[in-house]
């Protein structure tokens, strides 16, 4: 299996990720990219927190599932608001995410970039040519790419933590 990539495409509007998700689903149907899982984050101007949605229509056999996205989005957007007891419980899981390349640098960058009035499309893929995805967004709002690559061991560890084979 080829190396997995977690790409985060940030858009300057709350609608950008939703439009882009339709494009990426079309690329997947045309077998131009292999999408294992994807989710969107939409943060309306003035909202206290973003709305997140897993794209179940793209979730393939290698999908990580809602627990992965819930954990990741919890770390990204809600942890500063959680109490110490919940924070301690997430510590073990966040340590597991660090082991798979989702470290503080990545989390802080995403947290700094995705703010009220913006949106993002998170894609777990393999065999994805990032340029091909970027080109498919032509004519739409130009996204900013934030990403991390996972090596085979990191991807296997991620699947182990979230109970996926």
HUBELZI-V571200 format. One record per residue. N is the residue number from 1. NEAR is the number of other ideal C-beta (glycine too) atoms within 12 Angstrom. Layout:
# HUBELZI-V571200
n: {N | N}
near: {NEAR | NEAR}
This chain:
# HUBELZI-V571200
n: {1 | 2 | 3 | 4 | 5 | 6 | 7 | 8 | 9 | 10 | 11 | 12 | 13 | 14 | 15 | 16 | 17 | 18 | 19 | 20 | 21 | 22 | 23 | 24 | 25 | 26 | 27 | 28 | 29 | 30 | 31 | 32 | 33 | 34 | 35 | 36 | 37 | 38 | 39 | 40 | 41 | 42 | 43 | 44 | 45 | 46 | 47 | 48 | 49 | 50 | 51 | 52 | 53 | 54 | 55 | 56 | 57 | 58 | 59 | 60 | 61 | 62 | 63 | 64 | 65 | 66 | 67 | 68 | 69 | 70 | 71 | 72 | 73 | 74 | 75 | 76 | 77 | 78 | 79 | 80 | 81 | 82 | 83 | 84 | 85 | 86 | 87 | 88 | 89 | 90 | 91 | 92 | 93 | 94 | 95 | 96 | 97 | 98 | 99 | 100 | 101 | 102 | 103 | 104 | 105 | 106 | 107 | 108 | 109 | 110 | 111 | 112 | 113 | 114 | 115 | 116 | 117 | 118 | 119 | 120 | 121 | 122 | 123 | 124 | 125 | 126 | 127 | 128 | 129 | 130 | 131 | 132 | 133 | 134 | 135 | 136 | 137 | 138 | 139 | 140 | 141 | 142 | 143 | 144 | 145 | 146 | 147 | 148 | 149 | 150 | 151 | 152 | 153 | 154 | 155 | 156 | 157 | 158 | 159 | 160 | 161 | 162 | 163 | 164 | 165}
near: {17 | 18 | 22 | 35 | 33 | 41 | 39 | 39 | 43 | 36 | 35 | 23 | 24 | 27 | 23 | 30 | 39 | 30 | 25 | 40 | 37 | 23 | 35 | 40 | 27 | 20 | 30 | 31 | 16 | 14 | 13 | 21 | 33 | 31 | 41 | 38 | 40 | 45 | 43 | 38 | 42 | 33 | 34 | 19 | 16 | 11 | 17 | 13 | 21 | 32 | 22 | 30 | 25 | 30 | 32 | 18 | 19 | 34 | 26 | 26 | 16 | 28 | 31 | 40 | 26 | 22 | 23 | 37 | 34 | 21 | 33 | 41 | 34 | 28 | 32 | 37 | 32 | 22 | 27 | 18 | 14 | 17 | 12 | 12 | 9 | 18 | 18 | 14 | 16 | 27 | 18 | 15 | 27 | 27 | 19 | 27 | 35 | 23 | 21 | 33 | 27 | 40 | 21 | 19 | 14 | 28 | 30 | 17 | 21 | 34 | 28 | 17 | 27 | 38 | 25 | 20 | 20 | 34 | 39 | 46 | 49 | 46 | 47 | 46 | 41 | 27 | 22 | 33 | 18 | 25 | 14 | 22 | 35 | 26 | 17 | 29 | 31 | 14 | 11 | 26 | 24 | 17 | 36 | 26 | 27 | 31 | 31 | 31 | 22 | 32 | 19 | 17 | 16 | 26 | 34 | 21 | 25 | 38 | 28 | 17 | 26 | 28 | 15 | 23 | 13}
